[in-house]
Amino acid sequence: MGDQPVRVLACGDVEGRLNALFNRVQAIQKKTGQFDLLLCVGEFFGTTPEAEAEWQQYKTGAKKASIHTYILGAASQETVKNFPNADGCELAENITYLGRRGVFTGVSGLQIAYVSGQEALQEPAPAHCFTSKDLSALVSPLTSNSKFRGVDVLLTSQWPRGVWNYGNNPEVNTKSCGSGSIASLADKLKPRYHFAALEGAHYERLPYRNHVVLQENAQHVSRFIALATVSNPAKKKYLYAFNIIPMKTMDPAELAKQPQDVTENPYRRSAKDKTEAQKTAFSTEEEEEPARQFFFDLSRKQDGGSWGRGRKRPSDWEGRGRGQRHDGDQRHQGQEKQPRRHPQPPGPCWFCLASPQVEKHLVISIGTHCYVALAKGALTPRHVLILPIGHYQSVVELSSEVVEEMEKYKSALSSFYKSKGERCVLFERNYRSQHLQLQVVPVPLDRCTTEDIKEAFMVQAQEQNMELMEIPQHTDLKQIAPPGTPYIYVELDTGDKLFYRIQKNFPLQFGREVLASEAVLNIPTRADWKECKMSREEEEESCKQLREDFQQYDFAWED
């Protein structure tokens, strides 16, 4: 096949639902063309009478798999009976059991390493388990070759323990999930794709590198994908389609290309990381960042009128804003540790809530760690900013408490906009900005769809010779952009996220220009905030109205 890509489907636990699986595969092939092979990880056979009956149809030839299907062995004692030969064999037409462990190389040159079953926790090992000897027998012949660079695909039923380190978190119990032996196997075999199942979850980890930056030559990245069970009621993804050119026919430079969202290798945690993890595990409440509340009256008149309902006295605000204790706190001073102060800016900052430079009349809501303010030169009357109270430059530098409250504000604003017939678009530009400003812009539902907005960002980016990257919904931005990385980040109401690592000559008004364009809000004259300035009186009136409208959605409002 030369350097032609092999078209592969991978599947999670089938559990005997063969008709459902092959019907789905047929539908996919009818729509997108033929695939070369189907790889099944996890438990292929079921234990119910219905599952047994379905299998008999394929075993006798009454039905036939619509694609060359390769499966792993039993992952439980109940299904061992379906595998007559531990070394692998054809179980039915187009359904092949790969064996206990080994390497399968197709005619294309695609190299697939595999291990069946679960890690043995006792001796002698049950028939559905693998041992350390199995893994050694698999690894040694491969890695003893000086030209070994890795395998194309690794199939295991169990997850590798710790695969989530440095990456996005899966929706499983990470304390009990996975096998350390499989993690070690994945580290040694360096698969380009690693598939696993058994957890009933779908999880696509960010790609990770197989080399140490600046210490080793660049190598290909690995992608770990866990798949759910066929026909699961939650409709979690159980089939994964991909094209792959076998490693042996690829240009080494092309093979070693690194995607933007690549992370460190999760199986090689440094001594420092391990120490940090231990610290976290044994941290006390006193060591955690304490909750801080900034008191500022949002409803009183600017001329010093009466205090608003449910807010603390405005006179308290200045002292608390600078991390000082209020007189009322002194009674506990003897037995408490001094609270850790907020991160401090290197100089004057317009957005630190404790700063004298902050334009307090623009503030809409104040929480414990974040606040919401009307955007200066707003695109629309309800265009706001979510900002951390302390001094942080970007989202990737935030502590977990600040992130949590920022998410609460996002959700509250989303509900608020929805009540007004609007969807919200969020973006952050971490470039030539001193303090994190998360821009939140409402777009009327009848103006355009989310897809229209997404396309507008993509088109504008292409015109500026920028490649906006779409990233997985549950991806932690910290894995893509370490602190200090300049970037722009866009989040749409569907959860879709766009990211661009900023190079030189980035247009500062990019986010506003897209939203102001004809394709979205159609207010091109408002693309530059300096052209949209209001008088102090107009700003105060807009804020007062917005504060009142938002109040019922504001979790920080005290009744």
C-alpha positions as CSV (number, residue, x, y, z in Angstrom):
1,M,0.0,0.0,0.0
2,G,3.1,2.3,0.0
3,D,2.5,5.4,2.1
4,Q,-1.3,5.2,1.6
5,P,-3.1,5.7,4.9
6,V,-4.9,2.7,6.5
7,R,-8.5,3.4,7.5
8,V,-9.2,2.0,10.9
9,L,-12.1,1.8,13.3
10,A,-11.6,1.1,17.0
11,C,-14.3,0.0,19.4
12,G,-14.8,-0.3,23.1
13,D,-16.6,-3.2,25.0
14,V,-19.0,-5.0,22.7
15,E,-20.4,-7.3,25.5
16,G,-22.1,-9.5,22.9
17,R,-24.0,-6.7,21.1
18,L,-22.7,-7.9,17.7
19,N,-25.7,-6.9,15.6
20,A,-25.7,-3.4,17.0
21,L,-21.9,-3.0,16.4
22,F,-21.9,-4.4,12.8
23,N,-25.1,-2.5,11.8
24,R,-23.4,0.7,13.0
25,V,-20.2,-0.1,11.1
26,Q,-22.2,-0.8,7.9
27,A,-24.0,2.6,8.3
28,I,-20.6,4.4,8.7
29,Q,-19.1,2.6,5.7
30,K,-22.1,3.4,3.6
31,K,-21.7,7.1,4.4
32,T,-17.9,7.5,4.4
33,G,-16.5,4.5,2.4
34,Q,-14.9,1.2,3.4
35,F,-12.5,0.8,6.3
36,D,-9.7,-1.6,6.3
37,L,-10.1,-3.1,9.8
38,L,-12.0,-2.9,13.1
39,L,-10.1,-3.3,16.4
40,C,-12.1,-4.2,19.5
41,V,-10.7,-3.7,23.0
42,G,-12.3,-4.6,26.3
43,E,-14.9,-7.4,26.7
44,F,-16.1,-8.6,23.3
45,F,-18.5,-11.4,24.4
46,G,-21.5,-11.1,26.6
47,T,-22.9,-13.4,29.2
48,T,-26.7,-13.0,28.6
49,P,-28.8,-15.6,26.6
50,E,-29.4,-12.9,24.0
51,A,-25.7,-12.3,23.6
52,E,-25.0,-16.1,23.3
53,A,-27.8,-16.4,20.6
54,E,-26.3,-13.5,18.6
55,W,-22.8,-15.0,18.7
56,Q,-24.1,-18.4,17.5
57,Q,-25.4,-16.7,14.3
58,Y,-21.9,-15.4,13.5
59,K,-20.2,-18.6,14.6
60,T,-22.4,-20.8,12.3
61,G,-22.1,-18.4,9.4
62,A,-25.8,-17.4,9.4
63,K,-24.4,-13.8,9.7
64,K,-21.1,-12.4,8.8
65,A,-19.1,-9.4,10.1
66,S,-19.1,-6.6,7.6
67,I,-15.4,-5.8,8.2
68,H,-12.2,-7.6,9.2
69,T,-12.5,-7.6,13.0
70,Y,-9.7,-8.2,15.4
71,I,-10.5,-8.7,19.1
72,L,-8.8,-9.1,22.4
73,G,-9.3,-12.0,24.8
74,A,-11.4,-12.4,27.9
75,A,-11.4,-9.7,30.5
76,S,-13.4,-11.7,33.0
77,Q,-13.6,-15.4,34.0
78,E,-17.2,-15.7,32.6
79,T,-16.1,-15.1,29.0
80,V,-12.9,-17.3,28.9
81,K,-14.9,-20.2,27.4
82,N,-15.3,-18.3,24.1
83,F,-11.5,-18.4,23.4
84,P,-10.4,-22.0,22.5
85,N,-6.8,-21.1,21.8
86,A,-4.6,-18.8,23.9
87,D,-2.4,-18.0,20.9
88,G,-5.1,-16.6,18.8
89,C,-7.3,-18.0,16.1
90,E,-10.2,-17.2,13.8
91,L,-13.5,-17.5,15.8
92,A,-15.9,-16.8,12.9
93,E,-15.6,-15.4,9.4
94,N,-14.0,-12.0,9.6
95,I,-13.7,-12.2,13.4
96,T,-10.1,-13.0,14.6
97,Y,-8.9,-13.3,18.2
98,L,-5.4,-11.8,18.3
99,G,-4.2,-13.9,21.2
100,R,-2.9,-13.4,24.8
101,R,-0.3,-10.9,23.8
102,G,1.9,-10.2,20.7
103,V,2.4,-8.0,17.7
104,F,0.3,-8.1,14.6
105,T,1.7,-6.6,11.4
106,G,-0.7,-6.1,8.5
107,V,0.1,-6.1,4.8
108,S,0.4,-2.4,4.9
109,G,3.2,-2.5,7.5
110,L,0.9,-1.2,10.2
111,Q,2.3,-2.6,13.5
112,I,-0.3,-3.3,16.3
113,A,0.9,-4.5,19.7
114,Y,-1.7,-6.0,22.0
115,V,-2.3,-7.5,25.5
116,S,-5.5,-9.3,26.4
117,G,-7.3,-9.3,29.8
118,Q,-6.5,-7.7,33.1
119,E,-3.4,-7.5,35.3
120,A,-3.0,-10.6,37.5
121,L,-3.2,-9.8,41.2
122,Q,-2.5,-13.4,42.3
123,E,-0.5,-16.5,41.4
124,P,-1.2,-18.6,39.5
125,A,-2.8,-16.1,37.2
126,P,-6.4,-16.7,36.1
127,A,-7.0,-17.4,32.4
128,H,-8.4,-13.9,31.9
129,C,-5.3,-12.1,33.3
130,F,-1.8,-11.2,32.0
131,T,1.4,-11.4,34.0
132,S,4.6,-9.5,34.1
133,K,6.2,-12.3,32.0
134,D,3.6,-11.7,29.3
135,L,4.6,-8.1,29.1
136,S,8.3,-8.8,29.1
137,A,7.8,-11.3,26.3
138,L,6.1,-8.6,24.3
139,V,8.5,-5.7,25.0
140,S,11.9,-7.4,24.9
141,P,12.0,-8.4,21.2
142,L,10.8,-5.0,20.1
143,T,12.9,-2.7,22.2
144,S,16.1,-4.8,21.8
145,N,16.2,-3.6,18.2
146,S,18.3,-0.4,18.0
147,K,16.0,0.9,15.3
148,F,12.8,0.6,17.3
149,R,10.9,3.9,17.4
150,G,7.6,2.7,18.7
151,V,4.5,0.9,17.5
152,D,1.6,2.3,15.4
153,V,-1.2,1.0,17.7
154,L,-1.4,-0.5,21.2
155,L,-4.5,-2.4,22.2
156,T,-5.1,-3.1,25.9
157,S,-8.4,-3.8,27.7
158,Q,-7.3,-2.0,30.9
159,W,-6.4,1.7,31.0
160,P,-2.8,2.7,31.9
161,R,-2.8,4.1,35.4
162,G,-2.0,7.8,35.6
163,V,-2.6,8.5,31.9
164,W,-4.4,11.7,32.9
165,N,-1.2,13.2,34.5
166,Y,-0.5,16.6,32.9
167,G,-3.6,16.1,30.8
168,N,-7.3,16.7,30.7
169,N,-9.2,14.7,33.4
170,P,-11.4,11.7,32.5
171,E,-14.8,11.1,34.0
172,V,-13.7,8.0,36.0
173,N,-12.5,7.3,39.5
174,T,-8.8,7.9,39.0
175,K,-7.9,6.4,42.4
176,S,-9.0,2.9,41.3
177,C,-8.7,3.1,37.5
178,G,-6.0,1.5,35.5
179,S,-2.9,-0.7,35.7
180,G,0.6,0.4,36.5
181,S,2.0,-2.4,34.3
182,I,0.0,-1.1,31.3
183,A,1.3,2.4,31.9
184,S,4.9,1.0,31.9
185,L,4.1,-0.9,28.7
186,A,2.8,2.2,27.0
187,D,5.8,4.2,28.0
188,K,8.2,1.5,26.6
189,L,6.3,0.8,23.3
190,K,5.5,4.5,22.5
191,P,2.3,3.8,20.5
192,R,1.0,6.5,18.2
193,Y,-2.5,5.4,19.2
194,H,-3.4,3.5,22.4
195,F,-6.9,2.2,22.8
196,A,-8.5,0.7,26.0
197,A,-12.0,0.1,27.5
198,L,-13.6,-1.6,30.6
199,E,-14.4,1.7,32.4
200,G,-17.6,2.4,30.4
201,A,-16.3,5.9,29.7
202,H,-15.1,7.8,26.6
203,Y,-11.9,9.7,27.1
204,E,-9.6,11.3,24.5
205,R,-6.4,12.4,26.3
206,L,-4.4,15.3,24.8
207,P,-1.5,14.0,22.8
208,Y,1.7,13.5,24.8
209,R,5.4,13.5,23.8
210,N,7.7,10.6,23.9
211,H,10.9,12.6,24.4
212,V,12.3,15.1,26.9
213,V,12.4,18.6,25.3
214,L,15.9,20.0,24.7
215,Q,17.4,16.7,26.0
216,E,16.4,14.2,23.4
217,N,15.6,14.3,19.7
218,A,12.0,14.9,18.9
219,Q,9.9,11.8,18.6
220,H,6.3,11.2,17.5
221,V,3.5,11.9,19.9
222,S,1.1,9.3,21.5
223,R,-2.7,9.6,21.7
224,F,-4.6,7.6,24.3
225,I,-8.3,7.0,23.6
226,A,-10.7,5.1,25.9
227,L,-14.0,4.0,24.4
228,A,-17.3,3.2,26.0
229,T,-19.6,0.2,25.7
230,V,-21.5,-0.5,22.4
231,S,-25.1,0.9,22.6
232,N,-24.7,2.4,26.0
233,P,-27.8,4.3,27.2
234,A,-25.8,7.5,27.9
235,K,-24.7,7.5,24.2
236,K,-21.1,7.8,25.1
237,K,-18.7,7.4,22.1
238,Y,-17.8,3.7,21.5
239,L,-16.4,3.9,18.0
240,Y,-13.4,5.9,16.9
241,A,-12.4,6.3,13.2
242,F,-8.9,7.3,12.1
243,N,-6.5,7.2,9.2
244,I,-2.9,6.2,9.8
245,I,0.2,5.9,7.6
246,P,2.4,3.1,9.0
247,M,5.4,4.5,10.9
248,K,7.9,2.5,8.8
249,T,6.9,4.2,5.6
250,M,6.7,7.8,7.0
251,D,9.2,10.5,6.7
252,P,10.9,10.9,10.1
253,A,10.5,14.7,10.2
254,E,6.8,14.3,9.4
255,L,6.4,11.6,12.0
256,A,8.0,13.8,14.7
257,K,5.8,16.9,14.1
258,Q,4.3,18.1,17.4
259,P,0.7,19.4,17.6
260,Q,0.1,22.6,19.6
261,D,-1.8,20.9,22.4
262,V,0.9,18.3,23.2
263,T,1.7,17.7,26.8
264,E,4.5,16.0,28.9
265,N,4.6,12.2,29.1
266,P,2.1,11.2,31.8
267,Y,4.1,8.2,32.8
268,R,7.4,10.0,33.5
269,R,6.6,12.2,36.5
270,S,9.7,13.9,37.8
271,A,10.8,13.8,41.4
272,K,9.6,17.4,41.8
273,D,6.1,16.5,40.5
274,K,5.9,13.6,42.8
275,T,6.8,15.8,45.8
276,E,4.2,18.3,44.7
277,A,1.6,15.5,44.5
278,Q,2.5,14.3,48.0
279,K,2.2,17.9,49.3
280,T,-1.2,18.2,47.8
281,A,-2.3,14.9,49.2
282,F,-1.3,15.9,52.7
283,S,-2.1,19.6,52.5
284,T,-4.1,21.1,55.4
285,E,-7.0,23.5,55.2
286,E,-4.7,26.3,56.5
287,E,-2.3,25.8,53.6
288,E,-5.1,26.2,51.0
289,E,-5.8,29.6,49.6
290,P,-8.4,31.1,52.0
291,A,-11.7,32.5,50.7
292,R,-11.5,36.3,50.5
293,Q,-14.4,38.6,50.3
294,F,-14.2,42.2,49.0
295,F,-17.1,44.3,50.3
296,F,-18.3,47.0,48.0
297,D,-21.7,48.5,47.8
298,L,-23.0,48.2,44.3
299,S,-26.4,49.8,44.7
300,R,-25.7,53.0,46.6
301,K,-25.8,56.3,44.9
302,Q,-22.4,57.6,43.7
303,D,-22.8,60.7,45.9
304,G,-22.5,58.6,49.0
305,G,-26.2,57.8,49.6
306,S,-27.6,54.9,51.6
307,W,-26.2,51.3,51.5
308,G,-27.9,48.8,49.3
309,R,-29.9,45.8,50.6
310,G,-27.7,42.8,51.4
311,R,-24.4,44.5,50.9
312,K,-21.7,45.3,53.5
313,R,-20.7,48.8,54.3
314,P,-18.7,50.4,51.5
315,S,-16.2,51.8,54.0
316,D,-15.0,48.2,54.6
317,W,-14.1,47.8,51.0
318,E,-10.8,49.7,50.8
319,G,-9.1,47.9,53.7
320,R,-10.3,44.4,52.7
321,G,-9.3,45.0,49.1
322,R,-5.7,45.4,50.1
323,G,-5.6,42.1,52.1
324,Q,-5.8,43.9,55.5
325,R,-7.9,42.7,58.4
326,H,-11.0,44.5,59.4
327,D,-11.4,45.3,63.1
328,G,-14.1,42.7,63.4
329,D,-11.6,40.0,62.5
330,Q,-9.3,40.7,65.4
331,R,-11.1,38.3,67.8
332,H,-9.7,35.3,66.0
333,Q,-6.2,36.7,65.4
334,G,-4.6,34.8,68.2
335,Q,-5.4,31.4,66.9
336,E,-5.4,32.0,63.1
337,K,-2.6,32.1,60.6
338,Q,-2.4,35.3,58.7
339,P,-4.3,34.8,55.4
340,R,-2.1,34.6,52.3
341,R,-2.3,37.8,50.3
342,H,-3.5,38.1,46.8
343,P,-0.9,38.0,44.0
344,Q,0.4,41.6,43.7
345,P,0.9,43.5,40.5
346,P,4.4,44.8,39.7
347,G,2.9,48.3,39.3
348,P,-0.4,50.2,38.9
349,C,-3.2,47.9,37.5
350,W,-6.5,49.1,36.2
351,F,-8.3,45.9,37.0
352,C,-7.1,44.7,40.4
353,L,-10.2,45.4,42.6
354,A,-8.1,46.8,45.4
355,S,-6.3,49.2,43.1
356,P,-7.0,52.9,43.3
357,Q,-7.0,52.9,39.5
358,V,-10.1,50.6,39.3
359,E,-13.2,52.3,37.9
360,K,-15.6,51.2,40.7
361,H,-18.7,52.6,39.0
362,L,-18.3,49.9,36.3
363,V,-18.6,47.0,38.7
364,I,-21.7,44.8,38.3
365,S,-21.1,42.0,40.8
366,I,-18.4,40.9,43.3
367,G,-17.9,37.3,44.4
368,T,-15.2,35.8,46.6
369,H,-12.5,35.5,44.0
370,C,-13.9,37.2,40.9
371,Y,-16.0,40.2,39.9
372,V,-18.0,41.2,36.9
373,A,-17.7,44.7,35.3
374,L,-19.2,46.5,32.4
375,A,-16.7,46.5,29.5
376,K,-15.2,49.9,28.8
377,G,-16.4,50.9,25.3
378,A,-18.8,47.9,25.3
379,L,-19.8,46.3,22.0
380,T,-23.4,46.0,23.2
381,P,-25.1,47.2,26.4
382,R,-24.7,43.8,28.1
383,H,-21.0,43.2,27.1
384,V,-19.2,42.5,30.4
385,L,-15.8,41.3,31.7
386,I,-15.2,38.6,34.3
387,L,-12.0,39.4,36.2
388,P,-10.2,37.9,39.1
389,I,-10.1,40.1,42.2
390,G,-6.4,39.3,42.8
391,H,-3.7,40.0,40.2
392,Y,-3.5,37.2,37.6
393,Q,-2.4,37.7,34.0
394,S,-4.2,34.8,32.4
395,V,-6.6,31.9,32.9
396,V,-3.8,29.4,32.9
397,E,-2.3,31.1,36.1
398,L,-5.5,30.9,38.1
399,S,-5.9,28.8,41.3
400,S,-8.6,26.2,41.4
401,E,-10.9,28.4,43.6
402,V,-10.8,31.2,41.2
403,V,-11.4,28.9,38.2
404,E,-14.4,27.4,40.0
405,E,-16.0,30.8,40.7
406,M,-15.2,32.1,37.2
407,E,-17.2,29.0,35.9
408,K,-20.1,30.0,38.2
409,Y,-20.1,33.5,36.7
410,K,-20.0,32.1,33.2
411,S,-23.0,29.9,33.9
412,A,-25.0,32.8,35.6
413,L,-24.3,35.1,32.7
414,S,-25.3,32.4,30.2
415,S,-28.6,32.0,31.9
416,F,-29.1,35.8,32.1
417,Y,-28.4,36.2,28.3
418,K,-30.7,33.3,27.5
419,S,-33.5,35.1,29.3
420,K,-32.9,38.0,26.9
421,G,-32.9,35.8,23.8
422,E,-29.1,35.9,23.5
423,R,-26.2,33.4,23.4
424,C,-22.8,34.3,24.8
425,V,-19.3,34.3,23.3
426,L,-16.3,34.4,25.6
427,F,-12.8,35.3,24.7
428,E,-9.5,36.1,26.4
429,R,-6.5,37.7,24.8
430,N,-3.3,37.0,26.8
431,Y,-1.1,39.4,24.9
432,R,-0.1,43.0,25.8
433,S,-2.5,42.8,28.8
434,Q,-1.5,43.0,32.4
435,H,-4.5,41.6,34.1
436,L,-6.8,38.7,33.0
437,Q,-10.0,40.0,31.3
438,L,-12.5,37.4,30.2
439,Q,-14.7,39.2,27.7
440,V,-18.3,38.0,27.6
441,V,-20.3,39.3,24.7
442,P,-24.0,38.4,24.1
443,V,-25.2,37.8,20.5
444,P,-29.0,37.7,19.7
445,L,-30.2,34.2,18.9
446,D,-31.9,35.5,15.8
447,R,-28.8,37.2,14.4
448,C,-26.8,34.0,13.7
449,T,-26.1,30.5,14.8
450,T,-23.1,29.3,16.9
451,E,-21.7,27.7,13.7
452,D,-21.9,31.1,12.0
453,I,-19.9,32.7,14.8
454,K,-17.4,29.9,14.8
455,E,-17.0,30.2,11.0
456,A,-16.6,34.0,11.3
457,F,-13.6,33.5,13.7
458,M,-12.1,30.9,11.4
459,V,-12.5,33.0,8.3
460,Q,-11.1,36.2,10.0
461,A,-8.1,34.1,11.3
462,Q,-7.3,32.8,7.8
463,E,-7.4,36.3,6.4
464,Q,-4.8,37.2,9.1
465,N,-2.7,34.1,8.3
466,M,-3.5,32.6,11.7
467,E,-4.4,29.0,12.3
468,L,-7.2,28.8,14.9
469,M,-7.1,25.4,16.5
470,E,-10.3,23.7,17.8
471,I,-9.6,22.0,21.2
472,P,-11.6,19.3,23.1
473,Q,-14.3,20.7,25.3
474,H,-12.9,19.4,28.6
475,T,-9.3,20.3,27.9
476,D,-7.5,22.2,30.5
477,L,-6.0,25.2,28.8
478,K,-2.9,24.9,31.1
479,Q,-1.8,21.9,29.0
480,I,-1.8,23.8,25.8
481,A,-0.5,27.1,27.0
482,P,1.9,27.1,29.9
483,P,2.0,30.4,32.0
484,G,3.6,33.2,30.0
485,T,2.4,31.9,26.6
486,P,0.7,34.6,24.5
487,Y,-2.6,33.4,23.1
488,I,-6.2,34.2,22.2
489,Y,-8.9,31.8,23.4
490,V,-12.6,31.7,22.3
491,E,-15.4,29.7,24.0
492,L,-18.8,29.4,22.3
493,D,-22.1,28.6,24.0
494,T,-22.0,25.0,22.7
495,G,-18.8,24.4,24.7
496,D,-16.7,24.5,21.5
497,K,-13.3,26.1,22.1
498,L,-10.9,27.8,19.7
499,F,-7.2,28.6,20.5
500,Y,-4.4,30.4,18.7
501,R,-0.8,30.7,20.1
502,I,0.0,34.3,19.3
503,Q,3.0,35.1,17.1
504,K,4.2,38.7,16.5
505,N,2.0,41.4,14.9
506,F,-1.2,40.1,16.4
507,P,-4.2,42.4,15.8
508,L,-5.2,43.5,19.3
509,Q,-8.9,44.0,18.4
510,F,-9.2,40.6,16.7
511,G,-12.0,39.3,19.0
512,R,-14.0,42.5,18.8
513,E,-13.5,42.7,15.1
514,V,-15.0,39.3,14.5
515,L,-18.0,39.9,16.7
516,A,-18.6,43.4,15.3
517,S,-18.4,42.1,11.7
518,E,-21.3,41.8,9.3
519,A,-21.4,38.0,9.8
520,V,-22.1,38.3,13.6
521,L,-23.4,41.6,15.2
522,N,-23.0,43.8,12.1
523,I,-21.7,46.8,14.0
524,P,-18.3,47.3,12.3
525,T,-17.9,50.8,13.6
526,R,-17.7,49.5,17.1
527,A,-14.8,47.1,16.5
528,D,-12.4,49.5,18.4
529,W,-13.4,50.1,22.0
530,K,-11.9,53.6,21.9
531,E,-14.6,54.6,19.4
532,C,-17.3,53.4,21.8
533,K,-16.6,55.4,24.9
534,M,-19.4,56.8,27.0
535,S,-19.5,59.6,29.5
536,R,-19.2,58.7,33.2
537,E,-22.9,59.5,33.7
538,E,-23.8,57.2,30.8
539,E,-21.6,54.4,32.2
540,E,-23.2,54.8,35.7
541,E,-26.7,54.6,34.2
542,S,-25.9,51.5,32.1
543,C,-24.3,49.8,35.1
544,K,-27.2,50.5,37.3
545,Q,-29.6,49.0,34.8
546,L,-27.4,46.0,34.1
547,R,-27.0,45.3,37.8
548,E,-30.7,45.3,38.4
549,D,-31.4,43.0,35.4
550,F,-28.6,40.6,36.4
551,Q,-29.5,40.5,40.1
552,Q,-31.8,37.4,40.1
553,Y,-29.0,35.4,38.3
554,D,-26.2,36.8,40.6
555,F,-25.1,34.0,43.0
556,A,-23.0,36.6,44.8
557,W,-26.0,38.8,45.8
558,E,-26.9,38.4,49.5
559,D,-30.6,38.5,50.2
